[in-house]
Amino acid sequence: MKKNRVTIYDIAKEANVSVATVSRVINNSGPVKKEKKEEILRIIQKYNYTPNVLARSLITNQTKLIGVILPDIINPFFNQLCIEVEKNAHRHGYNVILCNSFSNYDLESVYIRSLLEKQVDAIVFMAGRITNYKLKKKYLEELVLAKERTYIVTINGIYQDVCNCNIVTDEKKGLEELMQLISKKGYRKVGFILGEKNISATEDKKRWFLEYAEMFNLRTRKEWLIEAGFTFEAGKKGADYITSQAEIPEVIMCVNDIVAVGALKKLQEKKFKVPEDIKITGFDDIEIGKYLSPSLTTVNQNYEQIGKKVIEEIIKKDSKTKTILIPTKLVERESC
């Protein structure tokens, strides 16, 4: 045999076994007698054989590829989430193709087509179009068509019909616990730096915030609620605006930890002492939060369990659409 043309069929022929047996050895997907397994591995090593992904997919009906589409890999929330998904994927023999859309839905569309062409076993959507309450019909239809060709997992998605599995973190409970903490500490005046309009992380948290403000007897004002964005600069802008009002809140809550870091920076630039003069809270519990001065009070999104569940559901591929709720956890630190 010529080494550069060795196929799984050549390996099977020399080992005097079926192609399926060689496939089980390569993928560690089923029992093979010890002696025969050692012989197959010896032949594989002899020819330095590397399985062809497309050829293997014809045999196993799997490519062992997972596409992940997210809006901003620089954001530590998505960074930590991707790490957990990838760690769990590798444990089960999957490779991950990471697609950073820069919050551009047309680029998402390009990635969807590319991933389907690669015959990925699943596509995982982290935010982006799946969280937009005013999404154009054409972008929804793309998801419906994609679901016909592969398994679709969404994380905190709002469109249940376009996915096989929607993994949802219990952000509402997390926000409730955070506002209950604020109330128990005796603070009454609370503002909120939110993200972008029509995005679920903004619209849902704003609705829940107003609900819990009433429940816990907290006071807010229109001037203390600002939709600034999800970035560090948005946090600086929001904190600057809120603290420029005639009356300012005792606590500024932030839609995520990156916004909270920006808000903290602006408050320190304006000579506010945190938490003495004003308190700050975040959401997500990204790694840097514990190392800030003051360290950041926030809500942990349970990244490890999300990553584990994503891969578990891709492996199972249940035909029935489901929603899985992941618990969050309040993390109390120095900033509030």
C-alpha positions as YAML, in Angstrom:
chain: A
units: angstrom
residues:
- id: 1
  name: MET
  ca: [0.00, 0.00, 0.00]
- id: 2
  name: LYS
  ca: [1.11, 3.56, -0.69]
- id: 3
  name: LYS
  ca: [1.22, 5.41, 2.62]
- id: 4
  name: ASN
  ca: [-0.28, 8.60, 1.25]
- id: 5
  name: ARG
  ca: [-3.32, 6.75, -0.11]
- id: 6
  name: VAL
  ca: [-4.19, 4.47, 2.79]
- id: 7
  name: THR
  ca: [-7.90, 4.37, 3.57]
- id: 8
  name: ILE
  ca: [-9.97, 2.78, 6.29]
- id: 9
  name: TYR
  ca: [-10.80, 0.02, 3.80]
- id: 10
  name: ASP
  ca: [-7.07, -0.74, 3.40]
- id: 11
  name: ILE
  ca: [-6.64, -0.93, 7.16]
- id: 12
  name: ALA
  ca: [-9.62, -3.28, 7.44]
- id: 13
  name: LYS
  ca: [-8.33, -5.52, 4.62]
- id: 14
  name: GLU
  ca: [-4.85, -5.89, 6.11]
- id: 15
  name: ALA
  ca: [-6.26, -6.57, 9.58]
- id: 16
  name: ASN
  ca: [-8.79, -9.00, 8.11]
- id: 17
  name: VAL
  ca: [-11.70, -7.28, 9.83]
- id: 18
  name: SER
  ca: [-14.70, -5.22, 8.79]
- id: 19
  name: VAL
  ca: [-14.58, -1.48, 8.22]
- id: 20
  name: ALA
  ca: [-17.01, -1.11, 11.13]
- id: 21
  name: THR
  ca: [-14.50, -2.80, 13.45]
- id: 22
  name: VAL
  ca: [-11.75, -0.40, 12.41]
- id: 23
  name: SER
  ca: [-14.19, 2.48, 12.92]
- id: 24
  name: ARG
  ca: [-14.96, 1.28, 16.47]
- id: 25
  name: VAL
  ca: [-11.23, 1.26, 17.26]
- id: 26
  name: ILE
  ca: [-10.63, 4.72, 15.78]
- id: 27
  name: ASN
  ca: [-13.63, 6.27, 17.52]
- id: 28
  name: ASN
  ca: [-13.42, 4.12, 20.66]
- id: 29
  name: SER
  ca: [-17.14, 3.61, 20.14]
- id: 30
  name: GLY
  ca: [-17.61, -0.09, 20.79]
- id: 31
  name: PRO
  ca: [-16.01, -3.33, 22.03]
- id: 32
  name: VAL
  ca: [-13.20, -4.97, 20.02]
- id: 33
  name: LYS
  ca: [-11.14, -7.96, 21.20]
- id: 34
  name: LYS
  ca: [-7.85, -6.87, 22.74]
- id: 35
  name: GLU
  ca: [-5.64, -8.76, 20.28]
- id: 36
  name: LYS
  ca: [-7.51, -7.51, 17.26]
- id: 37
  name: LYS
  ca: [-7.58, -3.93, 18.58]
- id: 38
  name: GLU
  ca: [-3.79, -4.00, 19.10]
- id: 39
  name: GLU
  ca: [-3.29, -5.31, 15.56]
- id: 40
  name: ILE
  ca: [-5.49, -2.58, 14.06]
- id: 41
  name: LEU
  ca: [-3.64, 0.11, 16.05]
- id: 42
  name: ARG
  ca: [-0.31, -1.34, 14.89]
- id: 43
  name: ILE
  ca: [-1.39, -1.12, 11.24]
- id: 44
  name: ILE
  ca: [-2.70, 2.42, 11.75]
- id: 45
  name: GLN
  ca: [0.63, 3.44, 13.24]
- id: 46
  name: LYS
  ca: [2.54, 1.60, 10.49]
- id: 47
  name: TYR
  ca: [0.94, 3.71, 7.77]
- id: 48
  name: ASN
  ca: [0.57, 6.85, 9.90]
- id: 49
  name: TYR
  ca: [-3.11, 6.69, 8.98]
- id: 50
  name: THR
  ca: [-5.31, 9.73, 9.67]
- id: 51
  name: PRO
  ca: [-9.08, 9.24, 9.24]
- id: 52
  name: ASN
  ca: [-10.76, 11.33, 6.57]
- id: 53
  name: VAL
  ca: [-13.55, 13.26, 8.29]
- id: 54
  name: LEU
  ca: [-16.00, 13.09, 5.40]
- id: 55
  name: ALA
  ca: [-15.30, 9.41, 4.74]
- id: 56
  name: ARG
  ca: [-15.74, 8.62, 8.42]
- id: 57
  name: SER
  ca: [-19.03, 10.50, 8.48]
- id: 58
  name: LEU
  ca: [-20.39, 8.21, 5.75]
- id: 59
  name: ILE
  ca: [-19.75, 5.22, 8.00]
- id: 60
  name: THR
  ca: [-20.78, 6.63, 11.39]
- id: 61
  name: ASN
  ca: [-23.30, 9.25, 10.19]
- id: 62
  name: GLN
  ca: [-21.31, 11.68, 12.36]
- id: 63
  name: THR
  ca: [-18.56, 14.19, 11.66]
- id: 64
  name: LYS
  ca: [-17.86, 14.75, 15.37]
- id: 65
  name: LEU
  ca: [-17.88, 18.47, 14.60]
- id: 66
  name: ILE
  ca: [-19.85, 21.10, 16.54]
- id: 67
  name: GLY
  ca: [-20.28, 24.67, 15.34]
- id: 68
  name: VAL
  ca: [-20.54, 27.45, 17.94]
- id: 69
  name: ILE
  ca: [-21.81, 30.87, 16.81]
- id: 70
  name: LEU
  ca: [-21.40, 33.75, 19.25]
- id: 71
  name: PRO
  ca: [-21.44, 37.55, 18.95]
- id: 72
  name: ASP
  ca: [-18.24, 38.59, 20.74]
- id: 73
  name: ILE
  ca: [-15.41, 36.27, 21.80]
- id: 74
  name: ILE
  ca: [-13.68, 39.21, 23.56]
- id: 75
  name: ASN
  ca: [-16.54, 39.30, 26.08]
- id: 76
  name: PRO
  ca: [-15.38, 37.09, 28.99]
- id: 77
  name: PHE
  ca: [-18.90, 35.69, 29.42]
- id: 78
  name: PHE
  ca: [-18.77, 34.03, 25.99]
- id: 79
  name: ASN
  ca: [-15.10, 33.23, 26.45]
- id: 80
  name: GLN
  ca: [-15.74, 31.25, 29.65]
- id: 81
  name: LEU
  ca: [-18.80, 29.60, 28.12]
- id: 82
  name: CYS
  ca: [-16.85, 28.47, 25.05]
- id: 83
  name: ILE
  ca: [-14.09, 27.02, 27.22]
- id: 84
  name: GLU
  ca: [-16.59, 24.84, 29.09]
- id: 85
  name: VAL
  ca: [-18.34, 23.71, 25.90]
- id: 86
  name: GLU
  ca: [-15.02, 22.87, 24.25]
- id: 87
  name: LYS
  ca: [-13.68, 21.00, 27.30]
- id: 88
  name: ASN
  ca: [-16.76, 18.79, 27.41]
- id: 89
  name: ALA
  ca: [-16.79, 18.35, 23.63]
- id: 90
  name: HIS
  ca: [-13.20, 17.04, 23.62]
- id: 91
  name: ARG
  ca: [-14.00, 14.59, 26.41]
- id: 92
  name: HIS
  ca: [-16.51, 12.98, 24.06]
- id: 93
  name: GLY
  ca: [-14.39, 13.07, 20.93]
- id: 94
  name: TYR
  ca: [-15.91, 16.17, 19.32]
- id: 95
  name: ASN
  ca: [-14.08, 19.11, 17.77]
- id: 96
  name: VAL
  ca: [-15.49, 22.64, 17.96]
- id: 97
  name: ILE
  ca: [-15.58, 25.19, 15.14]
- id: 98
  name: LEU
  ca: [-15.82, 28.66, 16.68]
- id: 99
  name: CYS
  ca: [-17.59, 31.39, 14.69]
- id: 100
  name: ASN
  ca: [-17.39, 34.98, 15.97]
- id: 101
  name: SER
  ca: [-20.15, 37.03, 14.30]
- id: 102
  name: PHE
  ca: [-19.30, 40.46, 15.78]
- id: 103
  name: SER
  ca: [-23.09, 40.80, 16.42]
- id: 104
  name: ASN
  ca: [-23.65, 40.86, 12.64]
- id: 105
  name: TYR
  ca: [-26.64, 38.72, 11.66]
- id: 106
  name: ASP
  ca: [-25.60, 38.56, 8.01]
- id: 107
  name: LEU
  ca: [-22.24, 37.15, 9.07]
- id: 108
  name: GLU
  ca: [-24.13, 34.66, 11.23]
- id: 109
  name: SER
  ca: [-25.94, 33.58, 8.06]
- id: 110
  name: VAL
  ca: [-22.61, 32.99, 6.32]
- id: 111
  name: TYR
  ca: [-21.45, 30.86, 9.23]
- id: 112
  name: ILE
  ca: [-24.68, 28.85, 9.29]
- id: 113
  name: ARG
  ca: [-24.29, 27.95, 5.61]
- id: 114
  name: SER
  ca: [-20.62, 27.08, 6.08]
- id: 115
  name: LEU
  ca: [-21.29, 24.86, 9.08]
- id: 116
  name: LEU
  ca: [-24.11, 23.03, 7.28]
- id: 117
  name: GLU
  ca: [-21.80, 22.44, 4.31]
- id: 118
  name: LYS
  ca: [-19.30, 20.88, 6.74]
- id: 119
  name: GLN
  ca: [-22.13, 18.59, 7.95]
- id: 120
  name: VAL
  ca: [-21.60, 19.49, 11.60]
- id: 121
  name: ASP
  ca: [-23.43, 17.30, 14.11]
- id: 122
  name: ALA
  ca: [-24.84, 20.38, 15.85]
- id: 123
  name: ILE
  ca: [-24.81, 24.17, 15.91]
- id: 124
  name: VAL
  ca: [-24.78, 25.99, 19.25]
- id: 125
  name: PHE
  ca: [-26.03, 29.59, 19.27]
- id: 126
  name: MET
  ca: [-24.87, 31.88, 22.08]
- id: 127
  name: ALA
  ca: [-26.85, 35.14, 21.96]
- id: 128
  name: GLY
  ca: [-26.92, 36.99, 18.63]
- id: 129
  name: ARG
  ca: [-30.15, 36.66, 16.66]
- id: 130
  name: ILE
  ca: [-31.68, 34.16, 19.11]
- id: 131
  name: THR
  ca: [-32.04, 36.92, 21.75]
- id: 132
  name: ASN
  ca: [-33.54, 39.68, 19.57]
- id: 133
  name: TYR
  ca: [-37.25, 40.36, 20.21]
- id: 134
  name: LYS
  ca: [-37.62, 42.15, 16.87]
- id: 135
  name: LEU
  ca: [-35.76, 39.73, 14.66]
- id: 136
  name: LYS
  ca: [-36.47, 39.89, 10.92]
- id: 137
  name: LYS
  ca: [-38.42, 36.98, 9.49]
- id: 138
  name: LYS
  ca: [-35.62, 35.92, 7.13]
- id: 139
  name: TYR
  ca: [-33.23, 35.32, 10.03]
- id: 140
  name: LEU
  ca: [-35.78, 33.16, 11.82]
- id: 141
  name: GLU
  ca: [-36.46, 31.17, 8.66]
- id: 142
  name: GLU
  ca: [-32.75, 30.41, 8.35]
- id: 143
  name: LEU
  ca: [-32.83, 28.82, 11.79]
- id: 144
  name: VAL
  ca: [-35.88, 26.74, 10.89]
- id: 145
  name: LEU
  ca: [-34.13, 25.44, 7.76]
- id: 146
  name: ALA
  ca: [-30.92, 24.77, 9.70]
- id: 147
  name: LYS
  ca: [-32.88, 22.70, 12.23]
- id: 148
  name: GLU
  ca: [-34.02, 20.44, 9.38]
- id: 149
  name: ARG
  ca: [-30.38, 19.58, 8.62]
- id: 150
  name: THR
  ca: [-28.67, 19.45, 12.01]
- id: 151
  name: TYR
  ca: [-29.24, 19.59, 15.76]
- id: 152
  name: ILE
  ca: [-29.69, 23.13, 17.10]
- id: 153
  name: VAL
  ca: [-28.87, 24.18, 20.67]
- id: 154
  name: THR
  ca: [-29.55, 27.73, 21.88]
- id: 155
  name: ILE
  ca: [-28.35, 29.28, 25.12]
- id: 156
  name: ASN
  ca: [-30.84, 31.72, 26.64]
- id: 157
  name: GLY
  ca: [-32.73, 31.84, 23.35]
- id: 158
  name: ILE
  ca: [-36.23, 33.29, 23.09]
- id: 159
  name: TYR
  ca: [-37.41, 31.38, 20.00]
- id: 160
  name: GLN
  ca: [-38.24, 27.85, 21.15]
- id: 161
  name: ASP
  ca: [-39.54, 26.58, 17.80]
- id: 162
  name: VAL
  ca: [-36.25, 27.07, 15.97]
- id: 163
  name: CYS
  ca: [-34.12, 24.87, 18.22]
- id: 164
  name: ASN
  ca: [-34.01, 21.29, 19.46]
- id: 165
  name: CYS
  ca: [-32.80, 22.28, 22.90]
- id: 166
  name: ASN
  ca: [-32.80, 25.66, 24.65]
- id: 167
  name: ILE
  ca: [-30.54, 25.87, 27.69]
- id: 168
  name: VAL
  ca: [-31.69, 28.74, 29.89]
- id: 169
  name: THR
  ca: [-29.94, 30.11, 32.96]
- id: 170
  name: ASP
  ca: [-32.28, 31.21, 35.74]
- id: 171
  name: GLU
  ca: [-31.38, 34.89, 35.40]
- id: 172
  name: LYS
  ca: [-34.70, 35.96, 36.89]
- id: 173
  name: LYS
  ca: [-33.97, 34.14, 40.15]
- id: 174
  name: GLY
  ca: [-30.43, 35.51, 40.12]
- id: 175
  name: LEU
  ca: [-31.70, 39.08, 39.78]
- id: 176
  name: GLU
  ca: [-34.24, 38.49, 42.54]
- id: 177
  name: GLU
  ca: [-31.54, 37.30, 44.94]
- id: 178
  name: LEU
  ca: [-29.32, 40.24, 44.02]
- id: 179
  name: MET
  ca: [-32.08, 42.79, 44.67]
- id: 180
  name: GLN
  ca: [-33.09, 41.02, 47.86]
- id: 181
  name: LEU
  ca: [-29.49, 41.41, 49.06]
- id: 182
  name: ILE
  ca: [-29.61, 45.14, 48.26]
- id: 183
  name: SER
  ca: [-32.84, 45.47, 50.21]
- id: 184
  name: LYS
  ca: [-31.55, 43.50, 53.22]
- id: 185
  name: LYS
  ca: [-28.53, 45.79, 53.44]
- id: 186
  name: GLY
  ca: [-30.92, 48.73, 53.82]
- id: 187
  name: TYR
  ca: [-30.33, 50.47, 50.50]
- id: 188
  name: ARG
  ca: [-33.41, 51.95, 48.86]
- id: 189
  name: LYS
  ca: [-32.35, 53.98, 45.81]
- id: 190
  name: VAL
  ca: [-31.29, 51.80, 42.87]
- id: 191
  name: GLY
  ca: [-30.34, 52.47, 39.25]
- id: 192
  name: PHE
  ca: [-29.62, 50.05, 36.39]
- id: 193
  name: ILE
  ca: [-27.26, 50.26, 33.41]
- id: 194
  name: LEU
  ca: [-28.91, 48.02, 30.82]
- id: 195
  name: GLY
  ca: [-27.74, 46.76, 27.42]
- id: 196
  name: GLU
  ca: [-29.27, 47.33, 23.99]
- id: 197
  name: LYS
  ca: [-32.98, 47.78, 23.31]
- id: 198
  name: ASN
  ca: [-34.96, 44.73, 22.03]
- id: 199
  name: ILE
  ca: [-32.33, 42.28, 23.30]
- id: 200
  name: SER
  ca: [-33.63, 39.82, 25.89]
- id: 201
  name: ALA
  ca: [-30.80, 40.50, 28.37]
- id: 202
  name: THR
  ca: [-32.03, 44.11, 28.45]
- id: 203
  name: GLU
  ca: [-35.80, 43.77, 28.10]
- id: 204
  name: ASP
  ca: [-36.16, 40.84, 30.51]
- id: 205
  name: LYS
  ca: [-33.87, 42.25, 33.18]
- id: 206
  name: LYS
  ca: [-35.58, 45.65, 32.99]
- id: 207
  name: ARG
  ca: [-39.00, 44.03, 33.44]
- id: 208
  name: TRP
  ca: [-37.80, 41.88, 36.34]
- id: 209
  name: PHE
  ca: [-35.98, 44.84, 37.91]
- id: 210
  name: LEU
  ca: [-39.17, 46.91, 38.07]
- id: 211
  name: GLU
  ca: [-41.08, 43.93, 39.45]
- id: 212
  name: TYR
  ca: [-38.55, 43.28, 42.24]
- id: 213
  name: ALA
  ca: [-38.08, 46.98, 42.99]
- id: 214
  name: GLU
  ca: [-41.74, 47.06, 43.98]
- id: 215
  name: MET
  ca: [-41.51, 43.73, 45.82]
- id: 216
  name: PHE
  ca: [-38.51, 44.79, 47.93]
- id: 217
  name: ASN
  ca: [-39.61, 48.41, 48.41]
- id: 218
  name: LEU
  ca: [-36.76, 49.84, 46.36]
- id: 219
  name: ARG
  ca: [-36.99, 53.22, 44.63]
- id: 220
  name: THR
  ca: [-35.80, 54.06, 41.14]
- id: 221
  name: ARG
  ca: [-36.17, 56.91, 38.67]
- id: 222
  name: LYS
  ca: [-36.36, 57.13, 34.89]
- id: 223
  name: GLU
  ca: [-33.01, 58.95, 34.88]
- id: 224
  name: TRP
  ca: [-31.38, 56.03, 36.67]
- id: 225
  name: LEU
  ca: [-32.41, 53.47, 34.02]
- id: 226
  name: ILE
  ca: [-30.22, 53.74, 30.93]
- id: 227
  name: GLU
  ca: [-29.83, 51.46, 27.90]
- id: 228
  name: ALA
  ca: [-26.15, 51.93, 27.13]
- id: 229
  name: GLY
  ca: [-24.91, 48.61, 25.70]
- id: 230
  name: PHE
  ca: [-23.00, 45.54, 26.82]
- id: 231
  name: THR
  ca: [-19.42, 46.87, 26.73]
- id: 232
  name: PHE
  ca: [-16.85, 48.44, 29.04]
- id: 233
  name: GLU
  ca: [-17.45, 51.82, 27.38]
- id: 234
  name: ALA
  ca: [-21.21, 51.41, 27.88]
- id: 235
  name: GLY
  ca: [-20.58, 51.01, 31.61]
- id: 236
  name: LYS
  ca: [-18.52, 54.20, 31.73]
- id: 237
  name: LYS
  ca: [-21.16, 56.11, 29.76]
- id: 238
  name: GLY
  ca: [-24.00, 54.82, 31.93]
- id: 239
  name: ALA
  ca: [-22.28, 55.57, 35.23]
- id: 240
  name: ASP
  ca: [-21.33, 59.06, 34.03]
- id: 241
  name: TYR
  ca: [-24.92, 59.82, 33.02]
- id: 242
  name: ILE
  ca: [-26.51, 58.48, 36.23]
- id: 243
  name: THR
  ca: [-24.08, 60.30, 38.54]
- id: 244
  name: SER
  ca: [-24.62, 63.56, 36.63]
- id: 245
  name: GLN
  ca: [-28.24, 63.73, 37.82]
- id: 246
  name: ALA
  ca: [-29.37, 66.03, 40.62]
- id: 247
  name: GLU
  ca: [-30.16, 62.97, 42.74]
- id: 248
  name: ILE
  ca: [-28.14, 59.77, 42.42]
- id: 249
  name: PRO
  ca: [-28.89, 56.20, 43.57]
- id: 250
  name: GLU
  ca: [-27.15, 54.35, 46.37]
- id: 251
  name: VAL
  ca: [-26.63, 51.31, 44.12]
- id: 252
  name: ILE
  ca: [-25.94, 51.03, 40.38]
- id: 253
  name: MET
  ca: [-26.77, 47.60, 39.01]
- id: 254
  name: CYS
  ca: [-25.27, 46.54, 35.68]
- id: 255
  name: VAL
  ca: [-26.54, 44.19, 32.97]
- id: 256
  name: ASN
  ca: [-23.25, 42.26, 32.98]
- id: 257
  name: ASP
  ca: [-19.83, 42.31, 34.65]
- id: 258
  name: ILE
  ca: [-18.03, 44.04, 31.77]
- id: 259
  name: VAL
  ca: [-20.48, 46.96, 32.06]
- id: 260
  name: ALA
  ca: [-19.91, 46.93, 35.83]
- id: 261
  name: VAL
  ca: [-16.13, 47.15, 35.32]
- id: 262
  name: GLY
  ca: [-16.62, 50.19, 33.07]
- id: 263
  name: ALA
  ca: [-19.00, 51.77, 35.58]
- id: 264
  name: LEU
  ca: [-16.52, 51.20, 38.41]
- id: 265
  name: LYS
  ca: [-13.75, 52.82, 36.38]
- id: 266
  name: LYS
  ca: [-15.86, 55.92, 35.65]
- id: 267
  name: LEU
  ca: [-16.95, 56.26, 39.29]
- id: 268
  name: GLN
  ca: [-13.32, 56.12, 40.40]
- id: 269
  name: GLU
  ca: [-12.39, 58.72, 37.77]
- id: 270
  name: LYS
  ca: [-15.11, 60.97, 39.20]
- id: 271
  name: LYS
  ca: [-13.69, 60.46, 42.72]
- id: 272
  name: PHE
  ca: [-16.59, 58.37, 44.02]
- id: 273
  name: LYS
  ca: [-15.56, 55.80, 46.59]
- id: 274
  name: VAL
  ca: [-17.00, 52.32, 46.03]
- id: 275
  name: PRO
  ca: [-18.73, 51.01, 48.09]
- id: 276
  name: GLU
  ca: [-18.64, 53.91, 50.57]
- id: 277
  name: ASP
  ca: [-20.28, 56.53, 48.32]
- id: 278
  name: ILE
  ca: [-22.06, 54.27, 45.85]
- id: 279
  name: LYS
  ca: [-22.41, 50.53, 45.35]
- id: 280
  name: ILE
  ca: [-21.96, 48.50, 42.14]
- id: 281
  name: THR
  ca: [-23.28, 45.08, 41.12]
- id: 282
  name: GLY
  ca: [-22.67, 43.05, 37.98]
- id: 283
  name: PHE
  ca: [-24.06, 39.89, 36.41]
- id: 284
  name: ASP
  ca: [-22.31, 36.76, 35.01]
- id: 285
  name: ASP
  ca: [-19.37, 36.33, 37.46]
- id: 286
  name: ILE
  ca: [-16.54, 36.58, 34.95]
- id: 287
  name: GLU
  ca: [-13.08, 35.70, 36.27]
- id: 288
  name: ILE
  ca: [-11.76, 39.27, 36.58]
- id: 289
  name: GLY
  ca: [-14.58, 40.26, 38.96]
- id: 290
  name: LYS
  ca: [-12.97, 38.63, 41.98]
- id: 291
  name: TYR
  ca: [-9.69, 40.48, 41.39]
- id: 292
  name: LEU
  ca: [-11.08, 44.02, 41.10]
- id: 293
  name: SER
  ca: [-10.71, 46.52, 43.90]
- id: 294
  name: PRO
  ca: [-13.32, 46.41, 45.26]
- id: 295
  name: SER
  ca: [-14.18, 42.86, 44.18]
- id: 296
  name: LEU
  ca: [-17.48, 42.63, 42.32]
- id: 297
  name: THR
  ca: [-20.80, 41.46, 43.75]
- id: 298
  name: THR
  ca: [-22.50, 39.55, 40.94]
- id: 299
  name: VAL
  ca: [-24.49, 36.48, 39.85]
- id: 300
  name: ASN
  ca: [-22.71, 33.33, 38.72]
- id: 301
  name: GLN
  ca: [-24.10, 31.81, 35.50]
- id: 302
  name: ASN
  ca: [-22.92, 28.24, 36.25]
- id: 303
  name: TYR
  ca: [-20.68, 27.93, 33.19]
- id: 304
  name: GLU
  ca: [-19.54, 24.38, 33.96]
- id: 305
  name: GLN
  ca: [-23.07, 22.99, 34.04]
- id: 306
  name: ILE
  ca: [-24.04, 24.83, 30.84]
- id: 307
  name: GLY
  ca: [-21.04, 23.38, 29.00]
- id: 308
  name: LYS
  ca: [-21.80, 19.90, 30.28]
- id: 309
  name: LYS
  ca: [-25.48, 20.07, 29.32]
- id: 310
  name: VAL
  ca: [-24.76, 21.38, 25.82]
- id: 311
  name: ILE
  ca: [-22.67, 18.33, 24.96]
- id: 312
  name: GLU
  ca: [-24.96, 15.88, 26.78]
- id: 313
  name: GLU
  ca: [-27.92, 17.03, 24.70]
- id: 314
  name: ILE
  ca: [-25.94, 16.93, 21.44]
- id: 315
  name: ILE
  ca: [-24.96, 13.33, 22.19]
- id: 316
  name: LYS
  ca: [-28.55, 12.33, 23.05]
- id: 317
  name: LYS
  ca: [-30.20, 14.29, 20.24]
- id: 318
  name: ASP
  ca: [-33.73, 13.80, 21.55]
- id: 319
  name: SER
  ca: [-36.33, 14.37, 18.87]
- id: 320
  name: LYS
  ca: [-38.61, 16.30, 21.23]
- id: 321
  name: THR
  ca: [-37.86, 20.03, 21.67]
- id: 322
  name: LYS
  ca: [-36.92, 20.81, 25.25]
- id: 323
  name: THR
  ca: [-35.91, 23.64, 27.58]
- id: 324
  name: ILE
  ca: [-33.38, 23.02, 30.35]
- id: 325
  name: LEU
  ca: [-33.18, 25.45, 33.28]
- id: 326
  name: ILE
  ca: [-29.72, 25.99, 34.80]
- id: 327
  name: PRO
  ca: [-29.59, 27.52, 38.31]
- id: 328
  name: THR
  ca: [-27.61, 30.70, 38.97]
- id: 329
  name: LYS
  ca: [-25.87, 31.66, 42.21]
- id: 330
  name: LEU
  ca: [-25.52, 34.97, 44.05]
- id: 331
  name: VAL
  ca: [-21.87, 35.93, 44.68]
- id: 332
  name: GLU
  ca: [-21.51, 38.60, 47.39]
- id: 333
  name: ARG
  ca: [-18.25, 40.52, 47.41]
- id: 334
  name: GLU
  ca: [-16.97, 43.99, 48.37]
- id: 335
  name: SER
  ca: [-18.66, 46.29, 45.80]
- id: 336
  name: CYS
  ca: [-22.08, 45.97, 47.45]
...
